[in-house]
C-alpha cells in the first residue's frame, strides 16, 4: 500500500493539474483575503482619506472683498469634533502616510485605524474567493472554448479582467459602507456599520448601496486584469525550478504578486478615486465614470487622479504578494488533503474487496 501512493504524489506535484473544486477555491481565497486585509487595512483607511480630500479648482483664486476680506477658498473648512468632543479635522490636509496615521491615532484613537473594517471583513472572504474562483472558471471556459492548452499573458489578463468585473457586482454595497465610515467627516454621522447601513437605506434609499457600481467594475476589472497578466508573465519568464524549495517558491510568488499589485494599482487608481468620491456623495447626479475622471482632471489636475497612490502601493504591492503566497500555500495544503483523502478511500475500498 505504501508504494501505491508514489504515483499519486507525483501527479499532484506535476505542472499540469486539474483546477481545485470551487468549494476549495472559495476556502483558499477566503483565507488569503482575510489575512491580507487584517494586515493592511489601516493603509486602506489612509488611502480613502487622501482620495476624499478635494483640491481647490485650478482656476479658483480668492477674491478680494471690501474692507480687505476674502471669500473662503475651497480648502477652508470648519473644525468638527468627534463623539468624545475632541477636535477632529484641522483645515490642513493630510500630506503623508505617516502623518495621516499619527493624526488619526492622536485625534480619534488607535481603534479608528480600523473604523469601517467590518463591511470589508465580512465581504473579503467571498470577495477574494470570487476573484480567484472566477479567475479559475473563466480560464477554464476560455481554454475549452478555444481548445487552448495554456493561456498567454494577454489571455490571462482578459480572464483576470472578467474575474474582477464579476467580483465588483458583489462588493459594491460593502465598499460604499466602508467609504462612508472611513471619511473623517462621518464620525458624527454614523456610530458604526449597522447605523450607517440603516441611515443609508432609510434616508437615501436601498439602491444607494449600488452607487459607484460602474466605477467599482472598472476599478476591480483593471486591477485584476493587470494583476493576473503580470503574475502569468512573470511565471512564464521565470519558470520554477524542479528542485526549488518551498521558501524559494514562496519568494517567487511574493515577487510576482507584488509586481502584479503595483502595476494593477497604477492602472486602476483614477477609477478608485472617482469611486470613493461617488460613494461618499450623499446627493446630486453621479454621472458616468469616464466623465467623472475627465472632470476631476479638469478641476483638480492630473495629480488628483492619483490621490492615495502611495498608501495603495504600500498596501496592494506587498499585499498582492501576500495574497498570492497565502492563496497558493492554502491551495497546496488543500490539494494534499484531497489527495490523502482519495488515497484513504481507495485503501478502504481495496481492504473491503
LOGU-287279 format. One record per residue (C-alpha): residue in three letters; x negated, y, z. Coordinates in nm, 3 decimals. Layout:
N
<resn: ALA, u: X, v: Y, w: Z>
...
//
This chain:
353
<resn: UNK, u: 0.000, v: 0.000, w: 0.000>
<resn: UNK, u: -0.286, v: 0.237, w: 0.068>
<resn: UNK, u: -0.424, v: 0.207, w: -0.282>
<resn: UNK, u: -0.086, v: 0.279, w: -0.437>
<resn: UNK, u: -0.090, v: 0.635, w: -0.307>
<resn: UNK, u: -0.402, v: 0.736, w: -0.502>
<resn: UNK, u: -0.232, v: 0.787, w: -0.841>
<resn: UNK, u: 0.040, v: 0.992, w: -0.675>
<resn: UNK, u: -0.215, v: 1.223, w: -0.514>
<resn: UNK, u: -0.399, v: 1.280, w: -0.839>
<resn: UNK, u: -0.075, v: 1.354, w: -1.013>
<resn: UNK, u: 0.028, v: 1.616, w: -0.763>
<resn: UNK, u: -0.303, v: 1.797, w: -0.796>
<resn: UNK, u: -0.312, v: 1.792, w: -1.172>
<resn: UNK, u: -0.282, v: 2.111, w: -1.368>
<resn: UNK, u: 0.050, v: 2.013, w: -1.530>
<resn: UNK, u: 0.310, v: 1.985, w: -1.257>
<resn: UNK, u: 0.688, v: 1.994, w: -1.264>
<resn: UNK, u: 0.838, v: 2.306, w: -1.105>
<resn: UNK, u: 0.940, v: 2.278, w: -0.743>
<resn: UNK, u: 1.313, v: 2.226, w: -0.685>
<resn: UNK, u: 1.488, v: 2.560, w: -0.638>
<resn: UNK, u: 1.550, v: 2.494, w: -0.267>
<resn: UNK, u: 1.176, v: 2.461, w: -0.210>
<resn: UNK, u: 1.103, v: 2.768, w: -0.425>
<resn: UNK, u: 1.355, v: 2.957, w: -0.212>
<resn: UNK, u: 1.184, v: 2.847, w: 0.110>
<resn: UNK, u: 0.832, v: 2.928, w: -0.016>
<resn: UNK, u: 0.939, v: 3.268, w: -0.146>
<resn: UNK, u: 1.120, v: 3.344, w: 0.179>
<resn: UNK, u: 0.817, v: 3.268, w: 0.396>
<resn: UNK, u: 0.590, v: 3.470, w: 0.166>
<resn: UNK, u: 0.824, v: 3.770, w: 0.161>
<resn: UNK, u: 0.883, v: 3.786, w: 0.536>
<resn: UNK, u: 0.508, v: 3.757, w: 0.601>
<resn: UNK, u: 0.430, v: 4.044, w: 0.363>
<resn: UNK, u: 0.698, v: 4.281, w: 0.492>
<resn: UNK, u: 0.612, v: 4.216, w: 0.858>
<resn: UNK, u: 0.252, v: 4.317, w: 0.790>
<resn: UNK, u: 0.311, v: 4.609, w: 0.553>
<resn: UNK, u: 0.641, v: 4.776, w: 0.649>
<resn: UNK, u: 0.502, v: 5.095, w: 0.813>
<resn: UNK, u: 0.338, v: 5.179, w: 0.479>
<resn: UNK, u: 0.676, v: 5.146, w: 0.310>
<resn: UNK, u: 0.821, v: 5.399, w: 0.554>
<resn: UNK, u: 0.534, v: 5.639, w: 0.476>
<resn: UNK, u: 0.591, v: 5.590, w: 0.104>
<resn: UNK, u: 0.960, v: 5.675, w: 0.130>
<resn: UNK, u: 0.895, v: 5.985, w: 0.341>
<resn: UNK, u: 0.649, v: 6.109, w: 0.077>
<resn: UNK, u: 0.895, v: 6.044, w: -0.204>
<resn: UNK, u: 1.179, v: 6.232, w: -0.036>
<resn: UNK, u: 0.971, v: 6.548, w: 0.005>
<resn: UNK, u: 1.090, v: 6.790, w: -0.260>
<resn: UNK, u: 0.832, v: 7.024, w: -0.408>
<resn: UNK, u: 0.945, v: 7.378, w: -0.490>
<resn: UNK, u: 1.038, v: 7.419, w: -0.857>
<resn: UNK, u: 0.735, v: 7.511, w: -1.068>
<resn: UNK, u: 0.900, v: 7.833, w: -1.184>
<resn: UNK, u: 1.024, v: 7.937, w: -0.841>
<resn: UNK, u: 0.848, v: 8.240, w: -0.694>
<resn: UNK, u: 0.961, v: 8.409, w: -0.370>
<resn: UNK, u: 1.145, v: 8.730, w: -0.449>
<resn: UNK, u: 1.066, v: 9.048, w: -0.254>
<resn: UNK, u: 1.378, v: 9.187, w: -0.092>
<resn: UNK, u: 1.440, v: 9.531, w: 0.058>
<resn: UNK, u: 1.253, v: 9.604, w: 0.378>
<resn: UNK, u: 0.976, v: 9.363, w: 0.274>
<resn: UNK, u: 1.166, v: 9.039, w: 0.340>
<resn: UNK, u: 1.152, v: 8.744, w: 0.107>
<resn: UNK, u: 1.400, v: 8.479, w: 0.012>
<resn: UNK, u: 1.337, v: 8.136, w: 0.162>
<resn: UNK, u: 1.136, v: 7.915, w: -0.066>
<resn: UNK, u: 1.225, v: 7.554, w: -0.140>
<resn: UNK, u: 0.978, v: 7.437, w: 0.120>
<resn: UNK, u: 1.138, v: 7.635, w: 0.403>
<resn: UNK, u: 1.346, v: 7.423, w: 0.638>
<resn: UNK, u: 1.482, v: 7.442, w: 0.987>
<resn: UNK, u: 1.331, v: 7.230, w: 1.261>
<resn: UNK, u: 1.553, v: 6.941, w: 1.366>
<resn: UNK, u: 1.534, v: 6.721, w: 1.673>
<resn: UNK, u: 1.559, v: 6.353, w: 1.749>
<resn: UNK, u: 1.833, v: 6.197, w: 1.957>
<resn: UNK, u: 1.599, v: 6.238, w: 2.258>
<resn: UNK, u: 1.569, v: 6.611, w: 2.195>
<resn: UNK, u: 1.210, v: 6.604, w: 2.072>
<resn: UNK, u: 1.119, v: 6.821, w: 1.772>
<resn: UNK, u: 1.133, v: 6.612, w: 1.456>
<resn: UNK, u: 1.022, v: 6.760, w: 1.129>
<resn: UNK, u: 0.793, v: 7.057, w: 1.113>
<resn: UNK, u: 0.836, v: 7.251, w: 0.788>
<resn: UNK, u: 0.491, v: 7.144, w: 0.674>
<resn: UNK, u: 0.500, v: 6.833, w: 0.454>
<resn: UNK, u: 0.322, v: 6.505, w: 0.506>
<resn: UNK, u: -0.015, v: 6.515, w: 0.332>
<resn: UNK, u: -0.182, v: 6.182, w: 0.413>
<resn: UNK, u: -0.100, v: 5.827, w: 0.515>
<resn: UNK, u: -0.276, v: 5.855, w: 0.850>
<resn: UNK, u: -0.126, v: 6.198, w: 0.918>
<resn: UNK, u: 0.225, v: 6.069, w: 0.849>
<resn: UNK, u: 0.175, v: 5.764, w: 1.072>
<resn: UNK, u: 0.036, v: 5.980, w: 1.352>
<resn: UNK, u: 0.321, v: 6.230, w: 1.328>
<resn: UNK, u: 0.587, v: 5.958, w: 1.330>
<resn: UNK, u: 0.430, v: 5.797, w: 1.637>
<resn: UNK, u: 0.384, v: 6.130, w: 1.817>
<resn: UNK, u: 0.724, v: 6.283, w: 1.739>
<resn: UNK, u: 0.951, v: 5.981, w: 1.705>
<resn: UNK, u: 0.777, v: 5.689, w: 1.878>
<resn: UNK, u: 0.592, v: 5.378, w: 1.768>
<resn: UNK, u: 0.909, v: 5.179, w: 1.707>
<resn: UNK, u: 1.016, v: 5.429, w: 1.443>
<resn: UNK, u: 0.739, v: 5.295, w: 1.220>
<resn: UNK, u: 0.980, v: 5.004, w: 1.177>
<resn: UNK, u: 1.300, v: 5.210, w: 1.150>
<resn: UNK, u: 1.514, v: 5.060, w: 0.877>
<resn: UNK, u: 1.333, v: 4.725, w: 0.873>
<resn: UNK, u: 1.645, v: 4.517, w: 0.940>
<resn: UNK, u: 1.804, v: 4.550, w: 0.592>
<resn: UNK, u: 1.487, v: 4.457, w: 0.401>
<resn: UNK, u: 1.406, v: 4.186, w: 0.655>
<resn: UNK, u: 1.749, v: 4.031, w: 0.605>
<resn: UNK, u: 1.717, v: 4.066, w: 0.229>
<resn: UNK, u: 1.346, v: 3.987, w: 0.200>
<resn: UNK, u: 1.376, v: 3.611, w: 0.224>
<resn: UNK, u: 1.634, v: 3.573, w: -0.057>
<resn: UNK, u: 1.476, v: 3.865, w: -0.246>
<resn: UNK, u: 1.132, v: 3.704, w: -0.273>
<resn: UNK, u: 1.287, v: 3.365, w: -0.325>
<resn: UNK, u: 1.492, v: 3.507, w: -0.613>
<resn: UNK, u: 1.179, v: 3.673, w: -0.756>
<resn: UNK, u: 0.966, v: 3.358, w: -0.758>
<resn: UNK, u: 1.257, v: 3.122, w: -0.820>
<resn: UNK, u: 1.390, v: 3.329, w: -1.111>
<resn: UNK, u: 1.038, v: 3.356, w: -1.249>
<resn: UNK, u: 1.005, v: 2.977, w: -1.247>
<resn: UNK, u: 1.350, v: 2.927, w: -1.400>
<resn: UNK, u: 1.316, v: 3.196, w: -1.668>
<resn: UNK, u: 0.978, v: 3.049, w: -1.758>
<resn: UNK, u: 1.132, v: 2.704, w: -1.789>
<resn: UNK, u: 1.410, v: 2.843, w: -2.010>
<resn: UNK, u: 1.161, v: 3.024, w: -2.236>
<resn: UNK, u: 0.943, v: 2.715, w: -2.272>
<resn: UNK, u: 1.240, v: 2.495, w: -2.354>
<resn: UNK, u: 1.396, v: 2.748, w: -2.592>
<resn: UNK, u: 1.080, v: 2.793, w: -2.800>
<resn: UNK, u: 0.924, v: 2.449, w: -2.735>
<resn: UNK, u: 0.623, v: 2.603, w: -2.561>
<resn: UNK, u: 0.368, v: 2.406, w: -2.365>
<resn: UNK, u: 0.216, v: 2.712, w: -2.196>
<resn: UNK, u: 0.309, v: 3.078, w: -2.174>
<resn: UNK, u: 0.084, v: 3.357, w: -2.292>
<resn: UNK, u: 0.017, v: 3.652, w: -2.061>
<resn: UNK, u: 0.267, v: 3.865, w: -2.255>
<resn: UNK, u: 0.533, v: 3.594, w: -2.232>
<resn: UNK, u: 0.462, v: 3.559, w: -1.860>
<resn: UNK, u: 0.514, v: 3.934, w: -1.831>
<resn: UNK, u: 0.851, v: 3.909, w: -2.007>
<resn: UNK, u: 0.954, v: 3.627, w: -1.775>
<resn: UNK, u: 0.848, v: 3.836, w: -1.474>
<resn: UNK, u: 1.042, v: 4.134, w: -1.613>
<resn: UNK, u: 1.359, v: 3.923, w: -1.628>
<resn: UNK, u: 1.295, v: 3.787, w: -1.279>
<resn: UNK, u: 1.258, v: 4.140, w: -1.141>
<resn: UNK, u: 1.580, v: 4.255, w: -1.308>
<resn: UNK, u: 1.761, v: 3.954, w: -1.162>
<resn: UNK, u: 1.626, v: 4.039, w: -0.818>
<resn: UNK, u: 1.739, v: 4.403, w: -0.840>
<resn: UNK, u: 2.111, v: 4.319, w: -0.856>
<resn: UNK, u: 2.087, v: 4.157, w: -0.516>
<resn: UNK, u: 1.856, v: 4.402, w: -0.342>
<resn: UNK, u: 2.012, v: 4.742, w: -0.426>
<resn: UNK, u: 2.255, v: 4.774, w: -0.128>
<resn: UNK, u: 1.980, v: 4.679, w: 0.117>
<resn: UNK, u: 1.745, v: 4.931, w: -0.042>
<resn: UNK, u: 1.999, v: 5.211, w: -0.007>
<resn: UNK, u: 2.047, v: 5.147, w: 0.366>
<resn: UNK, u: 1.671, v: 5.120, w: 0.417>
<resn: UNK, u: 1.602, v: 5.451, w: 0.238>
<resn: UNK, u: 1.875, v: 5.631, w: 0.434>
<resn: UNK, u: 1.727, v: 5.510, w: 0.763>
<resn: UNK, u: 1.368, v: 5.588, w: 0.664>
<resn: UNK, u: 1.446, v: 5.950, w: 0.581>
<resn: UNK, u: 1.321, v: 6.170, w: 0.865>
<resn: UNK, u: 1.637, v: 6.379, w: 0.839>
<resn: UNK, u: 1.860, v: 6.080, w: 0.916>
<resn: UNK, u: 1.772, v: 6.039, w: 1.284>
<resn: UNK, u: 2.078, v: 6.242, w: 1.388>
<resn: UNK, u: 2.300, v: 6.093, w: 1.116>
<resn: UNK, u: 2.261, v: 5.722, w: 1.180>
<resn: UNK, u: 2.185, v: 5.536, w: 1.502>
<resn: UNK, u: 2.089, v: 5.217, w: 1.322>
<resn: UNK, u: 2.161, v: 4.975, w: 1.040>
<resn: UNK, u: 2.521, v: 4.891, w: 1.130>
<resn: UNK, u: 2.608, v: 5.256, w: 1.192>
<resn: UNK, u: 2.457, v: 5.353, w: 0.856>
<resn: UNK, u: 2.649, v: 5.084, w: 0.669>
<resn: UNK, u: 2.975, v: 5.179, w: 0.842>
<resn: UNK, u: 2.939, v: 5.550, w: 0.769>
<resn: UNK, u: 2.834, v: 5.500, w: 0.406>
<resn: UNK, u: 3.133, v: 5.271, w: 0.345>
<resn: UNK, u: 3.388, v: 5.494, w: 0.521>
<resn: UNK, u: 3.261, v: 5.837, w: 0.416>
<resn: UNK, u: 3.121, v: 5.773, w: 0.067>
<resn: UNK, u: 3.286, v: 5.450, w: -0.047>
<resn: UNK, u: 3.172, v: 5.091, w: -0.084>
<resn: UNK, u: 3.044, v: 5.148, w: -0.438>
<resn: UNK, u: 2.787, v: 5.390, w: -0.295>
<resn: UNK, u: 2.583, v: 5.086, w: -0.189>
<resn: UNK, u: 2.504, v: 5.036, w: -0.558>
<resn: UNK, u: 2.388, v: 5.391, w: -0.621>
<resn: UNK, u: 2.047, v: 5.369, w: -0.781>
<resn: UNK, u: 2.109, v: 5.026, w: -0.936>
<resn: UNK, u: 1.966, v: 5.131, w: -1.273>
<resn: UNK, u: 1.654, v: 5.277, w: -1.113>
<resn: UNK, u: 1.617, v: 4.967, w: -0.895>
<resn: UNK, u: 1.636, v: 4.742, w: -1.201>
<resn: UNK, u: 1.362, v: 4.942, w: -1.374>
<resn: UNK, u: 1.151, v: 4.951, w: -1.058>
<resn: UNK, u: 1.165, v: 4.578, w: -0.995>
<resn: UNK, u: 1.154, v: 4.468, w: -1.359>
<resn: UNK, u: 0.846, v: 4.675, w: -1.445>
<resn: UNK, u: 0.661, v: 4.575, w: -1.127>
<resn: UNK, u: 0.738, v: 4.205, w: -1.162>
<resn: UNK, u: 0.658, v: 4.204, w: -1.534>
<resn: UNK, u: 0.318, v: 4.365, w: -1.481>
<resn: UNK, u: 0.250, v: 4.155, w: -1.170>
<resn: UNK, u: 0.313, v: 3.815, w: -1.327>
<resn: UNK, u: 0.144, v: 3.913, w: -1.655>
<resn: UNK, u: -0.169, v: 4.019, w: -1.466>
<resn: UNK, u: -0.173, v: 3.708, w: -1.247>
<resn: UNK, u: -0.132, v: 3.486, w: -1.553>
<resn: UNK, u: -0.401, v: 3.672, w: -1.745>
<resn: UNK, u: -0.644, v: 3.655, w: -1.452>
<resn: UNK, u: -0.591, v: 3.283, w: -1.402>
<resn: UNK, u: -0.637, v: 3.221, w: -1.774>
<resn: UNK, u: -0.953, v: 3.431, w: -1.793>
<resn: UNK, u: -1.098, v: 3.278, w: -1.475>
<resn: UNK, u: -0.972, v: 2.920, w: -1.457>
<resn: UNK, u: -1.007, v: 2.746, w: -1.124>
<resn: UNK, u: -1.296, v: 2.502, w: -1.095>
<resn: UNK, u: -1.202, v: 2.140, w: -1.029>
<resn: UNK, u: -1.441, v: 2.143, w: -0.733>
<resn: UNK, u: -1.309, v: 2.467, w: -0.584>
<resn: UNK, u: -1.249, v: 2.468, w: -0.210>
<resn: UNK, u: -0.924, v: 2.581, w: -0.051>
<resn: UNK, u: -1.094, v: 2.903, w: 0.062>
<resn: UNK, u: -1.214, v: 2.978, w: -0.291>
<resn: UNK, u: -0.869, v: 2.905, w: -0.432>
<resn: UNK, u: -0.706, v: 3.137, w: -0.177>
<resn: UNK, u: -0.952, v: 3.416, w: -0.254>
<resn: UNK, u: -0.891, v: 3.374, w: -0.626>
<resn: UNK, u: -0.515, v: 3.401, w: -0.572>
<resn: UNK, u: -0.562, v: 3.702, w: -0.345>
<resn: UNK, u: -0.768, v: 3.886, w: -0.608>
<resn: UNK, u: -0.519, v: 3.801, w: -0.884>
<resn: UNK, u: -0.222, v: 3.907, w: -0.672>
<resn: UNK, u: -0.392, v: 4.229, w: -0.561>
<resn: UNK, u: -0.471, v: 4.329, w: -0.920>
<resn: UNK, u: -0.114, v: 4.249, w: -1.021>
<resn: UNK, u: 0.022, v: 4.453, w: -0.731>
<resn: UNK, u: -0.195, v: 4.755, w: -0.813>
<resn: UNK, u: -0.109, v: 4.759, w: -1.185>
<resn: UNK, u: 0.259, v: 4.695, w: -1.116>
<resn: UNK, u: 0.263, v: 4.987, w: -0.872>
<resn: UNK, u: 0.103, v: 5.222, w: -1.124>
<resn: UNK, u: 0.375, v: 5.138, w: -1.375>
<resn: UNK, u: 0.683, v: 5.144, w: -1.151>
<resn: UNK, u: 0.620, v: 5.438, w: -0.914>
<resn: UNK, u: 0.815, v: 5.703, w: -1.116>
<resn: UNK, u: 1.120, v: 5.477, w: -1.108>
<resn: UNK, u: 1.066, v: 5.422, w: -0.735>
<resn: UNK, u: 1.056, v: 5.797, w: -0.664>
<resn: UNK, u: 1.380, v: 5.850, w: -0.857>
<resn: UNK, u: 1.540, v: 5.552, w: -0.684>
<resn: UNK, u: 1.460, v: 5.692, w: -0.339>
<resn: UNK, u: 1.596, v: 6.035, w: -0.435>
<resn: UNK, u: 1.919, v: 5.888, w: -0.576>
<resn: UNK, u: 1.983, v: 5.656, w: -0.282>
<resn: UNK, u: 1.930, v: 5.935, w: -0.030>
<resn: UNK, u: 2.168, v: 6.163, w: -0.225>
<resn: UNK, u: 2.498, v: 6.200, w: -0.041>
<resn: UNK, u: 2.691, v: 6.389, w: -0.310>
<resn: UNK, u: 2.670, v: 6.515, w: -0.667>
<resn: UNK, u: 2.613, v: 6.347, w: -1.003>
<resn: UNK, u: 2.347, v: 6.074, w: -1.022>
<resn: UNK, u: 2.257, v: 6.074, w: -1.392>
<resn: UNK, u: 2.060, v: 5.817, w: -1.589>
<resn: UNK, u: 1.721, v: 5.713, w: -1.461>
<resn: UNK, u: 1.515, v: 5.844, w: -1.755>
<resn: UNK, u: 1.691, v: 6.181, w: -1.743>
<resn: UNK, u: 1.612, v: 6.197, w: -1.371>
<resn: UNK, u: 1.248, v: 6.114, w: -1.438>
<resn: UNK, u: 1.230, v: 6.387, w: -1.703>
<resn: UNK, u: 1.398, v: 6.641, w: -1.473>
<resn: UNK, u: 1.162, v: 6.551, w: -1.188>
<resn: UNK, u: 0.866, v: 6.610, w: -1.420>
<resn: UNK, u: 1.002, v: 6.945, w: -1.540>
<resn: UNK, u: 1.091, v: 7.076, w: -1.195>
<resn: UNK, u: 0.808, v: 6.947, w: -0.976>
<resn: UNK, u: 0.531, v: 6.846, w: -1.216>
<resn: UNK, u: 0.352, v: 6.525, w: -1.308>
<resn: UNK, u: 0.221, v: 6.457, w: -0.957>
<resn: UNK, u: 0.578, v: 6.436, w: -0.828>
<resn: UNK, u: 0.627, v: 6.123, w: -1.042>
<resn: UNK, u: 0.366, v: 5.952, w: -0.825>
<resn: UNK, u: 0.472, v: 6.065, w: -0.481>
<resn: UNK, u: 0.393, v: 5.793, w: -0.230>
<resn: UNK, u: 0.147, v: 5.624, w: -0.464>
<resn: UNK, u: -0.130, v: 5.594, w: -0.202>
<resn: UNK, u: 0.075, v: 5.402, w: 0.058>
<resn: UNK, u: 0.233, v: 5.197, w: -0.220>
<resn: UNK, u: -0.111, v: 5.095, w: -0.347>
<resn: UNK, u: -0.231, v: 5.012, w: 0.001>
<resn: UNK, u: 0.081, v: 4.807, w: 0.064>
<resn: UNK, u: 0.154, v: 4.643, w: -0.271>
<resn: UNK, u: -0.209, v: 4.587, w: -0.373>
<resn: UNK, u: -0.324, v: 4.370, w: -0.080>
<resn: UNK, u: 0.042, v: 4.293, w: -0.017>
<resn: UNK, u: 0.072, v: 4.141, w: -0.364>
<resn: UNK, u: -0.235, v: 3.930, w: -0.292>
<resn: UNK, u: -0.098, v: 3.821, w: 0.045>
<resn: UNK, u: 0.236, v: 3.739, w: -0.116>
<resn: UNK, u: 0.077, v: 3.514, w: -0.378>
<resn: UNK, u: -0.153, v: 3.339, w: -0.130>
<resn: UNK, u: 0.129, v: 3.260, w: 0.114>
<resn: UNK, u: 0.363, v: 3.151, w: -0.165>
<resn: UNK, u: 0.103, v: 2.921, w: -0.324>
<resn: UNK, u: -0.009, v: 2.770, w: 0.007>
<resn: UNK, u: 0.350, v: 2.713, w: 0.115>
<resn: UNK, u: 0.431, v: 2.561, w: -0.224>
<resn: UNK, u: 0.136, v: 2.322, w: -0.195>
<resn: UNK, u: 0.247, v: 2.215, w: 0.152>
<resn: UNK, u: 0.599, v: 2.155, w: 0.021>
<resn: UNK, u: 0.463, v: 1.959, w: -0.276>
<resn: UNK, u: 0.263, v: 1.736, w: -0.042>
<resn: UNK, u: 0.573, v: 1.690, w: 0.174>
<resn: UNK, u: 0.778, v: 1.589, w: -0.131>
<resn: UNK, u: 0.502, v: 1.351, w: -0.245>
<resn: UNK, u: 0.468, v: 1.194, w: 0.100>
<resn: UNK, u: 0.843, v: 1.160, w: 0.136>
<resn: UNK, u: 0.868, v: 0.999, w: -0.209>
<resn: UNK, u: 0.590, v: 0.751, w: -0.127>
<resn: UNK, u: 0.752, v: 0.662, w: 0.206>
<resn: UNK, u: 1.083, v: 0.599, w: 0.032>
<resn: UNK, u: 0.910, v: 0.379, w: -0.226>
<resn: UNK, u: 0.733, v: 0.187, w: 0.051>
<resn: UNK, u: 1.061, v: 0.132, w: 0.234>
<resn: UNK, u: 1.229, v: 0.001, w: -0.082>
<resn: UNK, u: 0.933, v: -0.231, w: -0.151>
<resn: UNK, u: 0.947, v: -0.367, w: 0.204>
<resn: UNK, u: 1.321, v: -0.436, w: 0.173>
<resn: UNK, u: 1.277, v: -0.613, w: -0.161>
//
